[in-house]
């Protein structure tokens, strides 16, 4: 068992290097998407299976982390929300449904769309990007196959080439890890670009539990050089680290 786990880990260690080679591709897309988001555009992720779930995870973490509205970053999965927990058979094979799902959110030319598919051949994703391109929507595609239909369809292909999986064809492994890393980079850099981070601090995070209230209190305390109790009072009064700091600075 030790050897098995070691070998999986050795394969996993190659993923960050594959993602590093894709940084110019990621940068090009983020630069274009940030311009859209600064004038009110949204970011959409669309995928099937593991790829769809990873997009939903990244999107769902943006509001609590950065204090943005839940509609700013949206994750969509083939088969609908029920597919998050249980696979929906043949949902990924429908070339029209992806666009239909996006239209429920009134996606438009102000928005950006990221298609996610390890193989780069998922009809649900490719069909959605093709329609998006025709409707002047900014598109990117995250795939581990640079010669795939997704890479050819996306205006901004992002192609971390991770090589064969430890379990052949199990793209939830290295390909999924690469997708997660790329999504982290996209959403985090965009949120920083939108001013949702100060220094390296999540000044707009939602204070949704005691741990985060404590973390926020320490941020206020360290930034302003005041006591924990005073920082906590400021934070609970004003509702966010940013607002607490701004209120104190206006005294």
C-alpha positions as CSV (number, residue, x, y, z in Angstrom):
1,X,0.0,0.0,0.0
2,X,2.8,2.4,0.8
3,X,4.3,1.9,-2.6
4,X,0.9,2.5,-4.2
5,X,0.4,5.8,-2.4
6,X,3.9,6.9,-3.1
7,X,3.5,6.3,-6.9
8,X,0.2,8.2,-7.0
9,X,1.9,11.1,-5.1
10,X,4.8,11.1,-7.6
11,X,2.4,11.4,-10.5
12,X,0.5,14.2,-8.7
13,X,3.8,16.2,-8.3
14,X,4.0,16.6,-12.0
15,X,0.7,18.6,-12.2
16,X,1.9,22.0,-10.9
17,X,4.7,22.0,-13.5
18,X,2.1,21.3,-16.3
19,X,0.0,24.2,-15.0
20,X,3.0,26.5,-14.8
21,X,3.5,26.0,-18.6
22,X,-0.1,27.3,-19.1
23,X,0.4,30.5,-17.2
24,X,0.6,32.6,-20.4
25,X,-2.7,31.1,-21.5
26,X,-4.3,31.8,-18.2
27,X,-3.0,35.3,-18.1
28,X,-4.4,36.1,-21.5
29,X,-7.9,35.0,-20.5
30,X,-7.9,36.6,-17.1
31,X,-6.8,39.9,-18.6
32,X,-9.7,39.8,-21.1
33,X,-12.2,38.6,-18.5
34,X,-11.3,41.3,-16.0
35,X,-12.1,44.0,-18.4
36,X,-15.6,42.5,-18.8
37,X,-16.1,42.1,-15.1
38,X,-15.0,45.6,-14.3
39,X,-18.0,46.9,-16.3
40,X,-20.5,44.5,-14.8
41,X,-19.9,41.2,-16.5
42,X,-20.1,37.8,-14.9
43,X,-18.0,34.6,-15.0
44,X,-19.5,31.3,-16.0
45,X,-18.1,27.8,-15.7
46,X,-19.6,24.9,-17.5
47,X,-18.7,21.2,-17.5
48,X,-19.9,17.6,-17.0
49,X,-19.0,15.1,-14.3
50,X,-15.9,16.0,-12.3
51,X,-15.2,19.0,-14.5
52,X,-18.6,20.4,-13.8
53,X,-18.3,19.8,-10.1
54,X,-15.0,21.5,-9.9
55,X,-16.5,24.6,-11.6
56,X,-19.3,24.6,-9.1
57,X,-17.0,24.3,-6.2
58,X,-14.9,27.3,-7.3
59,X,-17.9,29.4,-8.1
60,X,-19.6,28.6,-4.8
61,X,-16.5,29.6,-2.8
62,X,-16.2,33.1,-4.3
63,X,-19.1,34.8,-2.3
64,X,-17.9,33.7,1.2
65,X,-14.2,34.3,0.4
66,X,-14.5,37.6,-1.4
67,X,-17.9,38.9,-0.4
68,X,-19.3,39.0,-3.9
69,X,-22.9,38.3,-4.9
70,X,-23.7,34.6,-5.7
71,X,-24.6,35.5,-9.3
72,X,-21.1,37.0,-10.1
73,X,-19.4,33.6,-10.6
74,X,-21.7,30.8,-11.7
75,X,-21.0,27.1,-12.1
76,X,-23.2,24.9,-14.3
77,X,-23.0,21.1,-14.7
78,X,-24.6,18.8,-17.3
79,X,-27.6,17.1,-15.8
80,X,-28.4,20.0,-13.4
81,X,-27.8,20.2,-9.6
82,X,-28.7,16.5,-9.1
83,X,-25.6,15.7,-11.1
84,X,-23.4,17.3,-8.4
85,X,-23.9,14.2,-6.2
86,X,-24.9,11.5,-8.7
87,X,-24.0,11.0,-12.3
88,X,-26.8,11.7,-14.8
89,X,-26.4,9.3,-17.7
90,X,-25.8,10.7,-21.2
91,X,-26.3,14.3,-19.9
92,X,-22.9,15.3,-21.3
93,X,-23.8,14.1,-24.8
94,X,-26.4,16.8,-25.6
95,X,-24.9,19.5,-27.8
96,X,-27.8,21.9,-27.2
97,X,-28.5,21.6,-23.5
98,X,-25.4,23.5,-22.4
99,X,-26.5,26.7,-24.1
100,X,-30.1,26.2,-22.9
101,X,-28.8,26.0,-19.3
102,X,-26.7,29.2,-19.8
103,X,-29.7,31.0,-21.3
104,X,-31.5,30.5,-18.0
105,X,-29.1,33.0,-16.6
106,X,-29.5,35.4,-19.5
107,X,-25.8,35.1,-20.4
108,X,-24.8,37.9,-22.7
109,X,-21.8,39.6,-24.4
110,X,-20.8,41.3,-21.1
111,X,-20.1,37.9,-19.6
112,X,-17.2,35.3,-19.9
113,X,-17.6,31.6,-20.2
114,X,-15.1,28.9,-19.3
115,X,-15.7,25.4,-20.6
116,X,-14.0,22.6,-18.6
117,X,-13.4,19.1,-20.1
118,X,-10.3,17.0,-19.5
119,X,-10.6,15.2,-22.8
120,X,-11.8,18.4,-24.6
121,X,-14.5,16.4,-26.4
122,X,-17.6,16.8,-24.2
123,X,-20.5,17.7,-26.5
124,X,-22.4,19.5,-23.8
125,X,-19.5,21.9,-23.2
126,X,-18.4,22.3,-26.8
127,X,-21.9,23.1,-28.0
128,X,-22.2,25.8,-25.3
129,X,-19.0,27.4,-26.3
130,X,-19.9,27.4,-30.0
131,X,-23.1,29.2,-29.3
132,X,-21.3,31.6,-27.0
133,X,-18.8,32.4,-29.7
134,X,-21.6,33.2,-32.1
135,X,-23.1,35.5,-29.5
136,X,-19.9,37.6,-28.9
137,X,-19.3,36.1,-25.5
138,X,-15.7,35.7,-24.3
139,X,-14.8,32.0,-24.1
140,X,-12.0,29.9,-22.6
141,X,-11.5,26.2,-22.4
142,X,-9.6,24.2,-19.8
143,X,-8.5,20.8,-21.2
144,X,-5.6,18.4,-21.0
145,X,-5.7,17.8,-24.7
146,X,-4.3,20.7,-26.8
147,X,-5.5,19.2,-30.1
148,X,-9.1,18.7,-28.8
149,X,-12.3,20.2,-30.1
150,X,-12.6,22.3,-26.9
151,X,-9.1,23.8,-27.4
152,X,-10.0,24.7,-31.0
153,X,-13.4,26.1,-30.1
154,X,-12.4,28.3,-27.2
155,X,-11.0,31.8,-27.9
156,X,-8.6,31.3,-25.0
157,X,-7.6,27.6,-24.8
158,X,-5.9,26.7,-21.5
159,X,-4.2,23.3,-21.9
160,X,-2.1,21.9,-19.0
161,X,-0.8,18.6,-20.4
162,X,-0.6,16.3,-17.4
163,X,0.1,13.0,-19.3
164,X,-1.4,9.6,-18.7
165,X,-3.4,9.1,-15.5
166,X,-2.3,6.7,-12.8
167,X,-5.5,4.8,-13.3
168,X,-6.0,4.9,-17.1
169,X,-8.7,7.3,-18.2
170,X,-9.5,8.5,-14.6
171,X,-9.5,12.2,-15.3
172,X,-10.6,12.9,-11.8
173,X,-7.0,12.5,-10.8
174,X,-4.2,14.5,-12.5
175,X,-6.5,16.3,-15.0
176,X,-8.9,17.2,-12.2
177,X,-6.2,18.5,-10.0
178,X,-4.9,20.6,-12.9
179,X,-8.4,22.0,-13.5
180,X,-8.7,22.9,-9.8
181,X,-5.4,24.7,-9.8
182,X,-6.3,26.7,-12.9
183,X,-9.8,27.6,-11.6
184,X,-8.2,28.8,-8.3
185,X,-5.8,31.0,-10.4
186,X,-8.6,32.4,-12.5
187,X,-11.1,33.3,-9.8
188,X,-8.5,34.5,-7.3
189,X,-6.7,36.8,-9.8
190,X,-10.0,38.2,-11.0
191,X,-11.2,38.9,-7.4
192,X,-7.8,40.6,-6.7
193,X,-8.2,42.6,-9.9
194,X,-11.7,43.7,-8.8
195,X,-10.2,44.9,-5.5
196,X,-11.7,42.2,-3.3
197,X,-8.3,41.5,-1.6
198,X,-6.2,44.0,0.3
199,X,-2.6,43.0,0.5
200,X,-3.1,39.3,0.9
201,X,-6.1,39.6,3.2
202,X,-9.8,38.7,2.4
203,X,-11.2,42.0,3.6
204,X,-14.6,41.3,2.1
205,X,-15.1,37.7,3.4
206,X,-18.5,36.8,4.8
207,X,-18.5,36.5,8.6
208,X,-20.5,33.4,8.5
209,X,-19.1,31.5,11.5
210,X,-17.1,32.1,14.7
211,X,-13.8,31.1,13.1
212,X,-14.2,33.8,10.4
213,X,-15.2,36.4,12.9
214,X,-12.1,35.6,14.9
215,X,-10.0,35.8,11.7
216,X,-11.5,39.1,10.7
217,X,-11.0,40.5,14.2
218,X,-7.3,39.7,14.0
219,X,-7.0,41.3,10.6
220,X,-8.6,44.5,11.9
221,X,-6.5,44.4,15.1
222,X,-3.2,43.9,13.2
223,X,-4.0,46.5,10.5
224,X,-5.0,49.2,13.0
225,X,-2.8,48.3,15.9
226,X,-5.7,48.2,18.4
227,X,-6.9,45.7,21.0
228,X,-8.8,42.5,20.1
229,X,-11.9,43.7,21.9
230,X,-11.9,47.0,20.1
231,X,-11.3,45.3,16.7
232,X,-14.1,42.8,17.4
233,X,-16.5,45.6,18.2
234,X,-15.6,47.5,15.0
235,X,-16.0,44.3,13.0
236,X,-19.4,43.3,14.4
237,X,-20.7,46.9,14.0
238,X,-19.6,47.4,10.4
239,X,-19.9,43.9,9.1
240,X,-16.7,43.4,7.2
241,X,-12.9,43.9,7.7
242,X,-12.9,46.5,4.9
243,X,-15.7,48.6,6.4
244,X,-14.3,48.3,9.9
245,X,-10.9,49.6,8.8
246,X,-12.4,52.4,6.8
247,X,-14.7,53.5,9.6
248,X,-11.8,53.6,12.1
249,X,-9.7,55.6,9.6
250,X,-12.3,58.2,9.2
251,X,-12.3,59.1,12.9
